[in-house]
């Protein structure tokens, strides 16, 4: 862990930073609490309070052993008597370093987070990983059937319409996934979202559709263009009706939910998902 007790000179906050996608615990930057407490007359060995720093992270993702992305909302609790706090941008970069790293299980991810964050804070850190639709988060949920539990192998993280195939059966259905991720073409920052697809037409192969959506994971484009890309590719399957809606995770106090549809279709009433 980066730990420079007397200076923020090397802290990542306020600097241009690459967004790594391979695990790197060295990105965490510790800042001793004592320097900020001394002017308040607070001594670390005689704190006048108890407490915790509770953090929620809405951009937590990794790959399972078969290369399929997993997403979660993480809740972290650092005790107020820990020697160090963790600088926020370094924490974000560290979490993003998990994005293209494979783990055997969610429990393995949790163990790594507990170990690395405790080393940076200098005290035990509580870590909970929650599903995006977890009732504990009290989220509204997208209508339809979620694709994310499909057990598939993934080796390609670029969008390919070749994954989109249909059968002869005509259906009308609504499907969604929380595994949409792309990267901002200007800053390189990851953009996370949930995507809903409502259509009437030849039945789309669900595994192929999920592979296609996951393919945006390393794709660089704006939110709006990603939705138009998805809509255009799905229209090649000749549906009678089609709606594509994405609800992106808030960034810098802003979120965006672009939708594109054939005339006559409108999106579900406004929803506030757990990651928004």
DRENPA-3360 file (N, C-alpha, C; in nm, 2 decimals, always signed):
BEGIN
1 = XXXXXXXX = +0.08/-0.12/+0.00/+0.00/+0.00/+0.00/+0.09/+0.12/+0.00 ~ +0.05/+0.23/-0.08/+0.12/+0.35/-0.07/+0.09/+0.42/+0.06 ~ +0.19/+0.46/+0.14/+0.16/+0.52/+0.27/+0.27/+0.62/+0.29 ~ +0.25/+0.75/+0.27/+0.34/+0.85/+0.29/+0.29/+0.95/+0.40 ~ +0.33/+0.93/+0.53/+0.26/+0.99/+0.64/+0.25/+1.14/+0.64 ~ +0.35/+1.21/+0.58/+0.36/+1.35/+0.59/+0.32/+1.44/+0.47 ~ +0.28/+1.37/+0.36/+0.25/+1.45/+0.24/+0.14/+1.38/+0.16 ~ +0.07/+1.47/+0.08/-0.02/+1.42/-0.02/+0.03/+1.44/-0.16;
9 = XXXXXXXX = +0.16/+1.47/-0.16/+0.23/+1.50/-0.29/+0.21/+1.39/-0.39 ~ +0.21/+1.26/-0.35/+0.20/+1.15/-0.44/+0.06/+1.09/-0.45 ~ -0.04/+1.15/-0.38/-0.17/+1.09/-0.38/-0.23/+1.11/-0.52 ~ -0.32/+1.02/-0.56/-0.38/+1.02/-0.70/-0.48/+1.13/-0.71 ~ -0.54/+1.18/-0.60/-0.65/+1.27/-0.61/-0.60/+1.40/-0.68 ~ -0.68/+1.45/-0.78/-0.64/+1.57/-0.86/-0.55/+1.55/-0.97 ~ -0.51/+1.42/-1.00/-0.42/+1.39/-1.10/-0.49/+1.31/-1.21 ~ -0.43/+1.32/-1.33/-0.48/+1.23/-1.44/-0.43/+1.09/-1.40;
17 = XXXXXXXX = -0.52/+0.99/-1.41/-0.49/+0.85/-1.37/-0.54/+0.75/-1.47 ~ -0.46/+0.65/-1.50/-0.51/+0.54/-1.58/-0.60/+0.46/-1.50 ~ -0.70/+0.39/-1.56/-0.79/+0.31/-1.49/-0.75/+0.16/-1.51 ~ -0.67/+0.11/-1.42/-0.62/-0.03/-1.44/-0.74/-0.13/-1.43 ~ -0.72/-0.24/-1.50/-0.82/-0.35/-1.49/-0.77/-0.48/-1.45 ~ -0.64/-0.48/-1.40/-0.59/-0.60/-1.34/-0.55/-0.57/-1.20 ~ -0.58/-0.66/-1.11/-0.57/-0.64/-0.96/-0.43/-0.59/-0.92 ~ -0.44/-0.48/-0.84/-0.32/-0.41/-0.79/-0.35/-0.35/-0.65;
25 = XXXXXXXX = -0.31/-0.42/-0.54/-0.34/-0.37/-0.41/-0.25/-0.25/-0.38 ~ -0.14/-0.23/-0.46/-0.05/-0.12/-0.44/-0.12/+0.02/-0.47 ~ -0.23/+0.02/-0.53/-0.30/+0.14/-0.57/-0.36/+0.21/-0.44 ~ -0.38/+0.14/-0.34/-0.44/+0.20/-0.22/-0.35/+0.29/-0.15 ~ -0.40/+0.41/-0.12/-0.31/+0.52/-0.06/-0.36/+0.55/+0.08 ~ -0.28/+0.52/+0.18/-0.32/+0.55/+0.32/-0.28/+0.69/+0.36 ~ -0.36/+0.75/+0.45/-0.34/+0.88/+0.50/-0.36/+0.87/+0.65 ~ -0.25/+0.89/+0.73/-0.27/+0.88/+0.88/-0.37/+0.99/+0.93;
33 = XXXXXXXX = -0.45/+0.95/+1.02/-0.56/+1.04/+1.07/-0.49/+1.14/+1.17 ~ -0.38/+1.11/+1.23/-0.33/+1.19/+1.34/-0.30/+1.33/+1.30 ~ -0.25/+1.35/+1.18/-0.22/+1.49/+1.14/-0.34/+1.58/+1.14 ~ -0.45/+1.53/+1.09/-0.57/+1.61/+1.09/-0.64/+1.63/+1.23 ~ -0.61/+1.53/+1.31/-0.68/+1.53/+1.45/-0.60/+1.62/+1.54 ~ -0.47/+1.63/+1.52/-0.39/+1.71/+1.62/-0.44/+1.86/+1.63 ~ -0.47/+1.93/+1.53/-0.52/+2.07/+1.55/-0.65/+2.07/+1.62 ~ -0.72/+1.96/+1.63/-0.85/+1.96/+1.71/-0.83/+1.92/+1.85;
41 = XXXXXXXX = -0.70/+1.89/+1.88/-0.67/+1.84/+2.02/-0.71/+1.70/+2.04 ~ -0.73/+1.62/+1.94/-0.77/+1.48/+1.95/-0.64/+1.39/+1.94 ~ -0.63/+1.31/+2.04/-0.52/+1.21/+2.05/-0.57/+1.08/+2.01 ~ -0.49/+1.01/+1.92/-0.53/+0.88/+1.87/-0.55/+0.78/+1.98 ~ -0.47/+0.79/+2.09/-0.48/+0.69/+2.20/-0.58/+0.73/+2.30 ~ -0.65/+0.84/+2.28/-0.75/+0.88/+2.37/-0.87/+0.95/+2.30 ~ -0.93/+0.88/+2.21/-1.04/+0.94/+2.13/-1.16/+0.98/+2.21 ~ -1.22/+1.09/+2.19/-1.34/+1.13/+2.26/-1.47/+1.08/+2.20;
49 = XXXXXXXX = -1.46/+0.99/+2.11/-1.57/+0.94/+2.04/-1.55/+0.79/+2.00 ~ -1.66/+0.73/+1.96/-1.65/+0.60/+1.89/-1.72/+0.63/+1.75 ~ -1.70/+0.54/+1.65/-1.76/+0.56/+1.52/-1.70/+0.48/+1.41 ~ -1.75/+0.49/+1.30/-1.71/+0.42/+1.18/-1.72/+0.51/+1.06 ~ -1.64/+0.48/+0.96/-1.65/+0.54/+0.83/-1.72/+0.44/+0.74 ~ -1.84/+0.46/+0.70/-1.92/+0.37/+0.62/-1.91/+0.41/+0.47 ~ -1.87/+0.33/+0.38/-1.86/+0.35/+0.24/-1.95/+0.25/+0.17 ~ -2.01/+0.30/+0.06/-2.08/+0.21/-0.04/-2.01/+0.23/-0.17;
57 = XXXXXXXX = -1.98/+0.12/-0.24/-1.92/+0.13/-0.37/-2.02/+0.06/-0.47 ~ -2.05/+0.14/-0.58/-2.15/+0.09/-0.67/-2.09/+0.05/-0.80 ~ -1.95/+0.04/-0.81/-1.89/+0.00/-0.93/-1.79/-0.12/-0.90 ~ -1.84/-0.22/-0.83/-1.76/-0.33/-0.80/-1.78/-0.45/-0.90 ~ -1.68/-0.50/-0.96/-1.70/-0.60/-1.06/-1.57/-0.68/-1.07 ~ -1.59/-0.81/-1.11/-1.47/-0.90/-1.13/-1.52/-1.01/-1.23 ~ -1.43/-1.09/-1.27/-1.46/-1.21/-1.35/-1.47/-1.33/-1.27 ~ -1.56/-1.42/-1.30/-1.56/-1.55/-1.23/-1.45/-1.64/-1.30;
65 = XXXXXXXX = -1.44/-1.77/-1.26/-1.34/-1.85/-1.32/-1.36/-1.88/-1.47 ~ -1.48/-1.86/-1.52/-1.51/-1.88/-1.66/-1.51/-1.75/-1.74 ~ -1.46/-1.65/-1.68/-1.45/-1.52/-1.75/-1.58/-1.44/-1.76 ~ -1.68/-1.48/-1.69/-1.81/-1.41/-1.69/-1.80/-1.30/-1.58 ~ -1.84/-1.17/-1.62/-1.84/-1.07/-1.52/-1.95/-1.09/-1.41 ~ -1.91/-1.05/-1.29/-2.00/-1.04/-1.17/-2.00/-0.90/-1.13 ~ -2.12/-0.85/-1.09/-2.12/-0.71/-1.04/-2.18/-0.72/-0.90 ~ -2.15/-0.62/-0.81/-2.20/-0.61/-0.68/-2.19/-0.47/-0.63;
73 = XXXXXXXX = -2.27/-0.45/-0.52/-2.26/-0.33/-0.44/-2.19/-0.36/-0.32 ~ -2.08/-0.29/-0.28/-2.00/-0.32/-0.16/-2.03/-0.22/-0.05 ~ -2.04/-0.27/+0.07/-2.04/-0.19/+0.19/-1.92/-0.21/+0.27 ~ -1.85/-0.10/+0.30/-1.73/-0.11/+0.38/-1.74/-0.03/+0.50 ~ -1.69/-0.08/+0.61/-1.69/-0.01/+0.74/-1.55/-0.01/+0.80 ~ -1.49/+0.12/+0.81/-1.36/+0.13/+0.87/-1.39/+0.19/+1.01 ~ -1.32/+0.13/+1.12/-1.34/+0.19/+1.25/-1.27/+0.32/+1.26 ~ -1.34/+0.41/+1.34/-1.28/+0.55/+1.36/-1.15/+0.55/+1.43;
81 = XXXXXXXX = -1.12/+0.44/+1.50/-0.99/+0.43/+1.57/-0.88/+0.37/+1.49 ~ -0.90/+0.34/+1.36/-0.80/+0.29/+1.27/-0.69/+0.40/+1.25 ~ -0.56/+0.36/+1.25/-0.46/+0.47/+1.23/-0.47/+0.55/+1.10 ~ -0.52/+0.49/+1.00/-0.53/+0.55/+0.87/-0.67/+0.56/+0.81 ~ -0.69/+0.66/+0.73/-0.80/+0.66/+0.64/-0.75/+0.62/+0.50 ~ -0.83/+0.59/+0.40/-0.79/+0.55/+0.27/-0.84/+0.66/+0.17 ~ -0.74/+0.72/+0.10/-0.78/+0.83/+0.00/-0.88/+0.77/-0.10 ~ -0.98/+0.85/-0.13/-1.10/+0.80/-0.21/-1.06/+0.76/-0.35;
89 = XXXXXXXX = -0.99/+0.84/-0.42/-0.96/+0.81/-0.56/-0.87/+0.68/-0.57 ~ -0.78/+0.67/-0.48/-0.70/+0.54/-0.48/-0.78/+0.42/-0.45 ~ -0.89/+0.44/-0.37/-0.98/+0.33/-0.34/-1.06/+0.29/-0.47 ~ -1.10/+0.40/-0.54/-1.18/+0.37/-0.67/-1.09/+0.30/-0.77 ~ -0.96/+0.35/-0.78/-0.87/+0.28/-0.88/-0.85/+0.14/-0.84 ~ -0.83/+0.12/-0.71/-0.81/-0.02/-0.66/-0.92/-0.11/-0.69 ~ -1.05/-0.06/-0.67/-1.16/-0.15/-0.70/-1.17/-0.17/-0.85 ~ -1.14/-0.07/-0.93/-1.15/-0.10/-1.07/-1.04/-0.19/-1.12;
97 = XXXXXXXX = -0.94/-0.21/-1.04/-0.83/-0.30/-1.08/-0.88/-0.45/-1.08 ~ -1.00/-0.47/-1.02/-1.05/-0.61/-1.01/-1.13/-0.64/-1.14 ~ -1.15/-0.54/-1.23/-1.25/-0.56/-1.34/-1.22/-0.68/-1.43 ~ -1.10/-0.70/-1.47/-1.06/-0.81/-1.56/-0.98/-0.92/-1.49 ~ -1.00/-0.93/-1.36/-0.93/-1.03/-1.28/-1.02/-1.14/-1.24 ~ -0.98/-1.26/-1.26/-1.06/-1.38/-1.23/-1.05/-1.42/-1.09 ~ -1.16/-1.46/-1.03/-1.16/-1.51/-0.89/-1.25/-1.63/-0.89 ~ -1.22/-1.73/-0.80/-1.29/-1.85/-0.79/-1.43/-1.84/-0.74;
105 = XXXXXXXX = -1.45/-1.74/-0.65/-1.58/-1.72/-0.59/-1.59/-1.58/-0.53 ~ -1.72/-1.54/-0.50/-1.74/-1.42/-0.43/-1.67/-1.41/-0.30 ~ -1.66/-1.52/-0.23/-1.59/-1.53/-0.10/-1.44/-1.50/-0.12 ~ -1.39/-1.54/-0.23/-1.24/-1.51/-0.25/-1.22/-1.36/-0.27 ~ -1.32/-1.30/-0.34/-1.31/-1.15/-0.36/-1.32/-1.08/-0.23 ~ -1.41/-1.13/-0.15/-1.43/-1.07/-0.02/-1.31/-1.08/+0.07 ~ -1.24/-1.19/+0.07/-1.12/-1.21/+0.15/-1.01/-1.12/+0.10 ~ -1.00/-1.10/-0.03/-0.89/-1.01/-0.08/-0.92/-0.87/-0.04;
113 = XXXXXXXX = -1.05/-0.82/-0.05/-1.09/-0.69/-0.01/-1.06/-0.67/+0.14 ~ -1.10/-0.76/+0.23/-1.08/-0.75/+0.37/-0.93/-0.74/+0.40 ~ -0.85/-0.82/+0.34/-0.70/-0.82/+0.36/-0.64/-0.69/+0.32 ~ -0.67/-0.65/+0.20/-0.60/-0.53/+0.14/-0.64/-0.40/+0.21 ~ -0.77/-0.39/+0.24/-0.82/-0.27/+0.30/-0.78/-0.26/+0.45 ~ -0.77/-0.37/+0.52/-0.72/-0.37/+0.65/-0.58/-0.33/+0.66 ~ -0.50/-0.38/+0.56/-0.36/-0.34/+0.56/-0.34/-0.19/+0.54 ~ -0.43/-0.13/+0.45/-0.42/+0.01/+0.42/-0.47/+0.09/+0.54;
121 = XXXXXXXX = -0.57/+0.05/+0.61/-0.63/+0.12/+0.72/-0.56/+0.10/+0.85 ~ -0.49/-0.01/+0.86/-0.42/-0.04/+0.98/-0.51/-0.10/+1.09 ~ -0.63/-0.15/+1.05/-0.72/-0.21/+1.14/-0.82/-0.29/+1.06 ~ -0.89/-0.38/+1.13/-0.99/-0.47/+1.06/-1.10/-0.38/+0.99 ~ -1.13/-0.42/+0.87/-1.23/-0.35/+0.79/-1.34/-0.45/+0.76 ~ -1.47/-0.41/+0.78/-1.58/-0.50/+0.74/-1.62/-0.48/+0.60 ~ -1.64/-0.59/+0.53/-1.68/-0.59/+0.39/-1.80/-0.67/+0.36 ~ -1.90/-0.62/+0.30/-2.02/-0.69/+0.26/-2.04/-0.67/+0.11;
129 = XXXXXXXX = -2.06/-0.78/+0.03/-2.09/-0.77/-0.11/-2.24/-0.81/-0.13 ~ -2.31/-0.72/-0.19/-2.45/-0.74/-0.21/-2.49/-0.74/-0.36 ~ -2.58/-0.82/-0.40/-2.63/-0.82/-0.54/-2.70/-0.69/-0.57 ~ -2.70/-0.65/-0.70/-2.77/-0.53/-0.74/-2.92/-0.53/-0.71 ~ -2.98/-0.65/-0.71/-3.12/-0.66/-0.68/-3.15/-0.71/-0.54 ~ -3.04/-0.70/-0.45/-3.06/-0.75/-0.32/-3.16/-0.67/-0.24 ~ -3.25/-0.73/-0.17/-3.36/-0.66/-0.10/-3.30/-0.57/+0.01 ~ -3.19/-0.60/+0.06/-3.13/-0.51/+0.16/-3.10/-0.37/+0.11;
137 = XXXXXXXX = -3.08/-0.36/-0.02/-3.06/-0.23/-0.08/-3.19/-0.15/-0.11 ~ -3.30/-0.22/-0.09/-3.43/-0.16/-0.12/-3.44/-0.10/-0.26 ~ -3.39/-0.18/-0.36/-3.40/-0.12/-0.50/-3.53/-0.14/-0.56 ~ -3.56/-0.05/-0.66/-3.66/-0.08/-0.76/-3.59/-0.18/-0.85 ~ -3.67/-0.26/-0.92/-3.62/-0.36/-1.01/-3.67/-0.34/-1.15 ~ -3.59/-0.37/-1.24/-3.63/-0.36/-1.38/-3.74/-0.47/-1.40 ~ -3.84/-0.45/-1.49/-3.93/-0.56/-1.52/-3.87/-0.66/-1.61 ~ -3.92/-0.78/-1.61/-3.88/-0.88/-1.71/-3.79/-0.98/-1.64;
145 = XXXXXXXX = -3.72/-1.06/-1.72/-3.63/-1.17/-1.67/-3.48/-1.13/-1.68 ~ -3.41/-1.15/-1.57/-3.27/-1.12/-1.57/-3.18/-1.23/-1.64 ~ -3.09/-1.19/-1.72/-3.00/-1.28/-1.79/-2.88/-1.32/-1.71 ~ -2.85/-1.25/-1.60/-2.72/-1.26/-1.54/-2.68/-1.39/-1.47 ~ -2.78/-1.47/-1.44/-2.75/-1.60/-1.38/-2.72/-1.71/-1.48 ~ -2.72/-1.68/-1.61/-2.68/-1.78/-1.71/-2.53/-1.82/-1.69 ~ -2.51/-1.94/-1.69/-2.37/-1.99/-1.66/-2.30/-2.02/-1.79 ~ -2.22/-1.92/-1.84/-2.16/-1.92/-1.97/-2.01/-1.89/-1.95;
153 = XXXXXXXX = -1.93/-1.93/-2.05/-1.79/-1.90/-2.07/-1.78/-1.77/-2.15 ~ -1.69/-1.68/-2.11/-1.67/-1.56/-2.18/-1.52/-1.54/-2.21 ~ -1.48/-1.52/-2.33/-1.34/-1.49/-2.36/-1.32/-1.37/-2.45 ~ -1.43/-1.31/-2.49/-1.42/-1.19/-2.58/-1.49/-1.07/-2.52 ~ -1.43/-0.96/-2.50/-1.49/-0.85/-2.44/-1.50/-0.73/-2.53 ~ -1.53/-0.76/-2.66/-1.56/-0.66/-2.76/-1.69/-0.69/-2.82 ~ -1.78/-0.60/-2.85/-1.92/-0.63/-2.90/-1.91/-0.69/-3.04 ~ -1.98/-0.80/-3.05/-1.99/-0.87/-3.18/-2.14/-0.91/-3.20;
161 = XXXXXXXX = -2.20/-0.86/-3.31/-2.33/-0.90/-3.34/-2.34/-1.05/-3.38 ~ -2.23/-1.11/-3.41/-2.23/-1.25/-3.44/-2.29/-1.34/-3.33 ~ -2.29/-1.29/-3.21/-2.35/-1.36/-3.09/-2.50/-1.36/-3.10 ~ -2.56/-1.27/-3.18/-2.70/-1.26/-3.18/-2.77/-1.35/-3.28 ~ -2.84/-1.45/-3.23/-2.90/-1.54/-3.32/-3.05/-1.56/-3.27 ~ -3.14/-1.60/-3.36/-3.28/-1.62/-3.33/-3.33/-1.75/-3.38 ~ -3.44/-1.79/-3.32/-3.51/-1.91/-3.36/-3.63/-1.88/-3.44 ~ -3.71/-1.98/-3.47/-3.83/-1.95/-3.55/-3.95/-1.91/-3.46;
169 = XXXXXXXX = -3.95/-1.94/-3.33/-4.06/-1.90/-3.25/-4.08/-1.75/-3.23 ~ -4.20/-1.69/-3.25/-4.22/-1.55/-3.23/-4.27/-1.53/-3.08 ~ -4.20/-1.44/-3.01/-4.23/-1.41/-2.87/-4.24/-1.26/-2.85 ~ -4.30/-1.23/-2.74/-4.29/-1.09/-2.69/-4.24/-1.10/-2.54 ~ -4.13/-1.04/-2.52/-4.07/-1.06/-2.39/-3.98/-0.94/-2.35 ~ -3.95/-0.93/-2.22/-3.86/-0.83/-2.17/-3.75/-0.89/-2.09 ~ -3.63/-0.86/-2.13/-3.51/-0.91/-2.07/-3.42/-0.80/-2.02 ~ -3.34/-0.83/-1.91/-3.25/-0.73/-1.87/-3.12/-0.79/-1.81;
177 = XXXXXXXX = -3.02/-0.70/-1.80/-2.89/-0.74/-1.74/-2.83/-0.62/-1.67 ~ -2.76/-0.66/-1.56/-2.68/-0.55/-1.49/-2.53/-0.55/-1.53 ~ -2.50/-0.63/-1.63/-2.36/-0.65/-1.66/-2.30/-0.56/-1.77 ~ -2.38/-0.46/-1.81/-2.33/-0.36/-1.91/-2.22/-0.28/-1.85 ~ -2.11/-0.27/-1.92/-2.00/-0.18/-1.89/-1.93/-0.14/-2.02 ~ -1.90/-0.01/-2.03/-1.82/+0.04/-2.14/-1.72/+0.14/-2.08 ~ -1.64/+0.21/-2.16/-1.55/+0.30/-2.11/-1.56/+0.44/-2.19 ~ -1.55/+0.54/-2.11/-1.57/+0.68/-2.17/-1.45/+0.70/-2.27;
185 = XXXXXXXX = -1.49/+0.74/-2.40/-1.39/+0.76/-2.50/-1.30/+0.88/-2.47 ~ -1.34/+0.97/-2.38/-1.26/+1.09/-2.35/-1.16/+1.07/-2.23 ~ -1.22/+1.02/-2.12/-1.14/+1.00/-2.00/-1.09/+0.86/-1.97 ~ -1.15/+0.76/-2.04/-1.11/+0.63/-2.01/-1.18/+0.57/-1.89 ~ -1.26/+0.65/-1.82/-1.33/+0.60/-1.70/-1.43/+0.49/-1.74 ~ -1.45/+0.39/-1.65/-1.55/+0.29/-1.68/-1.69/+0.35/-1.65 ~ -1.78/+0.31/-1.74/-1.92/+0.35/-1.73/-2.00/+0.22/-1.70 ~ -2.08/+0.21/-1.60/-2.15/+0.10/-1.55/-2.30/+0.12/-1.57;
193 = XXXXXXXX = -2.37/+0.01/-1.61/-2.51/+0.03/-1.63/-2.59/-0.10/-1.63 ~ -2.72/-0.08/-1.63/-2.81/-0.19/-1.65/-2.89/-0.17/-1.78 ~ -2.92/-0.27/-1.85/-2.98/-0.26/-1.98/-3.11/-0.34/-1.99 ~ -3.21/-0.29/-2.04/-3.34/-0.36/-2.06/-3.37/-0.36/-2.21 ~ -3.41/-0.48/-2.25/-3.45/-0.50/-2.39/-3.59/-0.56/-2.39 ~ -3.68/-0.49/-2.46/-3.82/-0.54/-2.47/-3.84/-0.55/-2.62 ~ -3.89/-0.66/-2.67/-3.91/-0.68/-2.81/-4.03/-0.78/-2.84 ~ -4.07/-0.77/-2.96/-4.16/-0.87/-3.02/-4.11/-0.92/-3.15;
201 = XXXXXXXX = -4.08/-1.05/-3.16/-4.02/-1.10/-3.29/-3.96/-1.23/-3.27 ~ -3.88/-1.28/-3.36/-3.81/-1.41/-3.34/-3.74/-1.41/-3.21 ~ -3.75/-1.53/-3.14/-3.69/-1.54/-3.01/-3.54/-1.53/-3.01 ~ -3.48/-1.44/-2.93/-3.34/-1.42/-2.93/-3.28/-1.53/-2.84 ~ -3.17/-1.59/-2.88/-3.10/-1.68/-2.79/-3.04/-1.60/-2.68 ~ -3.07/-1.64/-2.55/-3.04/-1.56/-2.44/-2.89/-1.57/-2.40 ~ -2.83/-1.68/-2.42/-2.68/-1.69/-2.39/-2.61/-1.60/-2.49 ~ -2.65/-1.60/-2.62/-2.58/-1.52/-2.72/-2.60/-1.37/-2.69;
209 = XXXXXXXX = -2.73/-1.34/-2.64/-2.75/-1.20/-2.61/-2.67/-1.15/-2.49 ~ -2.65/-1.23/-2.39/-2.57/-1.20/-2.28/-2.42/-1.18/-2.32 ~ -2.37/-1.27/-2.40/-2.24/-1.26/-2.45/-2.22/-1.13/-2.53 ~ -2.32/-1.10/-2.61/-2.31/-0.97/-2.68/-2.31/-0.85/-2.59 ~ -2.39/-0.85/-2.49/-2.39/-0.73/-2.40/-2.26/-0.72/-2.32 ~ -2.21/-0.84/-2.27/-2.08/-0.84/-2.20/-1.97/-0.79/-2.29 ~ -1.99/-0.80/-2.42/-1.89/-0.76/-2.52/-1.85/-0.61/-2.51 ~ -1.94/-0.53/-2.45/-1.91/-0.39/-2.44/-1.82/-0.36/-2.33;
217 = XXXXXXXX = -1.77/-0.46/-2.26/-1.70/-0.43/-2.13/-1.57/-0.35/-2.15 ~ -1.50/-0.37/-2.26/-1.38/-0.29/-2.29/-1.40/-0.19/-2.41 ~ -1.52/-0.17/-2.45/-1.56/-0.09/-2.56/-1.56/+0.06/-2.52 ~ -1.50/+0.14/-2.60/-1.50/+0.29/-2.57/-1.61/+0.36/-2.66 ~ -1.70/+0.42/-2.59/-1.81/+0.49/-2.65/-1.89/+0.57/-2.55 ~ -1.97/+0.67/-2.59/-2.06/+0.74/-2.51/-2.18/+0.65/-2.47 ~ -2.24/+0.68/-2.36/-2.36/+0.61/-2.32/-2.46/+0.60/-2.43 ~ -2.50/+0.72/-2.49/-2.60/+0.72/-2.59/-2.57/+0.64/-2.71;
225 = XXXXXXXX = -2.44/+0.64/-2.75/-2.40/+0.57/-2.87/-2.40/+0.42/-2.84 ~ -2.37/+0.38/-2.72/-2.38/+0.23/-2.69/-2.52/+0.18/-2.71 ~ -2.62/+0.26/-2.66/-2.76/+0.22/-2.67/-2.80/+0.22/-2.81 ~ -2.76/+0.31/-2.89/-2.79/+0.31/-3.04/-2.72/+0.20/-3.11 ~ -2.60/+0.16/-3.07/-2.53/+0.05/-3.12/-2.61/-0.08/-3.10 ~ -2.65/-0.10/-2.97/-2.73/-0.22/-2.93/-2.86/-0.22/-3.01 ~ -2.93/-0.11/-3.02/-3.06/-0.10/-3.09/-3.04/-0.14/-3.23 ~ -2.94/-0.09/-3.30/-2.91/-0.11/-3.44/-2.88/-0.26/-3.47;
233 = XXXXXXXX = -2.80/-0.32/-3.38/-2.76/-0.46/-3.40/-2.89/-0.55/-3.38 ~ -2.97/-0.52/-3.28/-3.09/-0.60/-3.25/-3.19/-0.58/-3.37 ~ -3.20/-0.47/-3.43/-3.29/-0.45/-3.54/-3.26/-0.54/-3.66 ~ -3.13/-0.58/-3.67/-3.09/-0.67/-3.77/-3.16/-0.81/-3.76 ~ -3.21/-0.84/-3.64/-3.29/-0.96/-3.62/-3.43/-0.95/-3.66 ~ -3.47/-0.84/-3.71/-3.61/-0.82/-3.77/-3.72/-0.83/-3.67 ~ -3.71/-0.77/-3.55/-3.82/-0.77/-3.46/-3.93/-0.68/-3.51 ~ -4.06/-0.71/-3.47/-4.17/-0.62/-3.50/-4.16/-0.49/-3.42;
241 = XXXXXXXX = -4.12/-0.51/-3.29/-4.11/-0.40/-3.20/-3.98/-0.42/-3.12 ~ -3.92/-0.31/-3.08/-3.80/-0.31/-3.00/-3.78/-0.19/-2.92 ~ -3.74/-0.21/-2.79/-3.71/-0.10/-2.70/-3.57/-0.14/-2.63 ~ -3.48/-0.05/-2.63/-3.35/-0.07/-2.56/-3.34/+0.05/-2.46 ~ -3.33/+0.02/-2.33/-3.31/+0.12/-2.23/-3.19/+0.09/-2.15 ~ -3.11/+0.19/-2.12/-2.99/+0.17/-2.03/-3.01/+0.27/-1.91 ~ -2.98/+0.22/-1.79/-2.98/+0.30/-1.68/-2.84/+0.30/-1.62 ~ -2.76/+0.41/-1.64/-2.62/+0.41/-1.61/-2.60/+0.46/-1.46;
249 = XXXXXXXX = -2.50/+0.41/-1.40/-2.46/+0.45/-1.26/-2.42/+0.59/-1.26 ~ -2.46/+0.66/-1.16/-2.43/+0.80/-1.14/-2.28/+0.83/-1.14 ~ -2.24/+0.93/-1.20/-2.10/+0.97/-1.20/-2.09/+1.12/-1.19 ~ -2.02/+1.17/-1.09/-2.00/+1.32/-1.07/-2.14/+1.38/-1.05 ~ -2.23/+1.31/-0.98/-2.36/+1.37/-0.95/-2.46/+1.36/-1.06 ~ -2.42/+1.30/-1.18/-2.51/+1.29/-1.29/-2.53/+1.14/-1.33 ~ -2.65/+1.11/-1.37/-2.67/+0.98/-1.43/-2.75/+1.00/-1.56 ~ -2.75/+0.90/-1.65/-2.82/+0.92/-1.77/-2.89/+0.78/-1.80;
257 = XXXXXXXX = -3.00/+0.79/-1.86/-3.08/+0.67/-1.90/-3.13/+0.68/-2.04 ~ -3.05/+0.67/-2.14/-3.09/+0.68/-2.28/-3.18/+0.56/-2.32 ~ -3.28/+0.58/-2.40/-3.36/+0.47/-2.46/-3.38/+0.50/-2.60 ~ -3.39/+0.39/-2.68/-3.43/+0.40/-2.82/-3.53/+0.29/-2.85 ~ -3.63/+0.33/-2.93/-3.74/+0.23/-2.95/-3.80/+0.25/-3.09 ~ -3.86/+0.15/-3.14/-3.95/+0.16/-3.26/-4.07/+0.24/-3.22 ~ -4.13/+0.32/-3.31/-4.24/+0.40/-3.28/-4.35/+0.32/-3.21 ~ -4.41/+0.38/-3.11/-4.52/+0.32/-3.03/-4.48/+0.26/-2.90;
265 = XXXXXXXX = -4.35/+0.23/-2.88/-4.30/+0.18/-2.75/-4.24/+0.29/-2.67 ~ -4.27/+0.28/-2.54/-4.21/+0.38/-2.44/-4.15/+0.30/-2.33 ~ -4.06/+0.36/-2.26/-3.99/+0.29/-2.15/-4.08/+0.27/-2.03 ~ -4.04/+0.18/-1.94/-4.12/+0.17/-1.81/-4.11/+0.31/-1.74 ~ -4.20/+0.33/-1.64/-4.20/+0.45/-1.56/-4.07/+0.47/-1.50 ~ -4.03/+0.59/-1.46/-3.90/+0.61/-1.41/-3.86/+0.52/-1.29 ~ -3.75/+0.47/-1.29/-3.70/+0.38/-1.19/-3.57/+0.43/-1.13 ~ -3.55/+0.41/-1.00/-3.42/+0.44/-0.94/-3.36/+0.31/-0.89;
273 = XXXX = -3.27/+0.26/-0.97/-3.21/+0.13/-0.93/-3.10/+0.15/-0.82 ~ -3.06/+0.04/-0.76/-2.98/+0.05/-0.64/-2.85/+0.12/-0.67 ~ -2.79/+0.11/-0.79/-2.66/+0.17/-0.82/-2.68/+0.32/-0.87 ~ -2.80/+0.37/-0.87/-2.82/+0.51/-0.90/-2.85/+0.59/-0.78;
% end
